[in-house]
Amino acid sequence: MQSPLHIDPQQAFNEVAAFQRKLAAGLQNLRGLGEQEYANTPREAAYCEDKLTVWHMKGASKPTAKVPTLIVYALVNTVWMTDLQDDRSLVRNLLAEGEDVYLLDWGYPDGADRWLTLDDYINGYLDRCIDAIRARHGVDAINVLGICQGGTFSLCYTATHPEKVKNLVTMVTPVDFRTPDNMLSQWVQAMDVDLFVDTLGNVPAQLMNWVYLMLKPLRLNQQKYVSMVDILDNPAELKNFLRMERWIFDSPDQAGEAFRQFTKDFFQQNKLIKGELQIGRLPVDLGMITQPVLNIYATQDHLVPPDASRALRRYVGTADYSELAFKGGHIGIYVSGRAQREIAPAVHQWLRERA
């Protein structure tokens, strides 16, 4: 029989008092911090169209890479996770390695974008962005680094416009959308997407945010805010926390028609790996990707499980396929200390070997 729980009243009182003092002091720190900025790497607009901007990122020295690299992010959230702050920036790390980096910033869709399709995004916007960079550098093909849904877009683009992509890097990119451990996919299988989009039009960013947060409700909705008390007396750590919070909730709405198509064709019907996908008038066959491919996945990713990414090796047509497993999660692959040491050097080395 277990002994009854013993609580020392004085110790409990002291711990509560200490917590209250720390909380009071921390609230003073919070009031003085203001909104935290991100995306501070110098940049210039290289191409603009409608809501989107292609940013040419500037490092401390001129790039040594002969072929530029375009980072293609997801439509969900903003591309600035790749340049969150000075010491947590995939962009800065790639620039420091000598890469010539461009960022595709999709912008914030509004009612005028309600009917944008995947064809508009991939065969329209993305194609014209890549053409602009090719013309700017006088090259036939560029490197593409696609992240999450942006990686899926990049796969579709490379399969249908292979002459314009020299090397392809995918990061935490879903390929098989029906793996057993894909909780997000399981949630949307019975969803009436037509009713959903026809009712809402564009999908509100706040709704999307809460869906992702509910994948880990205790950790992402409660535990992290309780843990925040431990850093309230550390202004630097507190700024890091608030900067991340700003990025999480600074999200664009989703163009309704593109959301409808992506949910149906990828999540519900898994057409990408079945060879049944068509973007506009172009069939998407991953076997047409014969360029070198580096596929980077996160071993603890709850949004894109490793098996969802690793499936890529079974479908691409290239003989030069490499995988890199990162010990971390979907966000940690950009901002953790390990990521700063490992990801950009690995990407740079892989690209350099195929220059």
C-alpha angles and dihedrals in degrees: 000000000000119000116247117266111268119210122186104220093206093049091048091050092050092050093050091047091050091049091051093050092049091048093049093049091045093053088057089054091049093053091055100047104070124189115336119231127219136177094061100152108116112258145162131210109256098175135007132188128164106315098344131090129189108213122205105213120218125215131193090266136023116280119258095202113103094206120058122228125221118205111213113196131191123272088240114083120352133290091245092092082083090059103029099145141338096275096035106052129123087191095055092046092052090048090050089054090055101259121145102230133198125180125209107216106191093195127208117311119218135183092295089064096052094112100043109132133203085257089059092050100042108027092029118034099019093045093051092047091054091046090053092053092045090053092045091056099031094237132133096222138017136200116261124204110191122192126203108313086001087061090054089050089049092053091051091047095048091049092053101034102032095154091066099053121072101178129004126211120185123192124195087339123167114227105154103045096186105060112143094244095052101110094178090055092049090053094056100043094094095033118126095226094178093056090044096053096036088055100043104028101200112027110246115243092224091059092050091049093054092048090056093044091053091060084077102017100169096043098042101035104036118004097056092054092048089049089050089074088070091063100039091103092050109077094191094052090042091054090051090052094048092046090055091047090052091052093048094054098034092084132145124236116252121249102247101226094046089049090051093051096044093049094047101039099038110024102029102031101023090216096162094074095032092062090238100110122117124182108198105315094334122096114221114226114173087200087072090068102099097153120105110279128201111191115195119189135174117237093213098041112142094182099046107023115214093249090056089060100035090058088079093082091066095056111035118093097218123113088204103071123147133179130205120194114206118201100228146056139289094277098029090066087074106032111026122104090243091054092053089056100041118026106057095041090050093049092046093049092048092049093045091055088056099041 
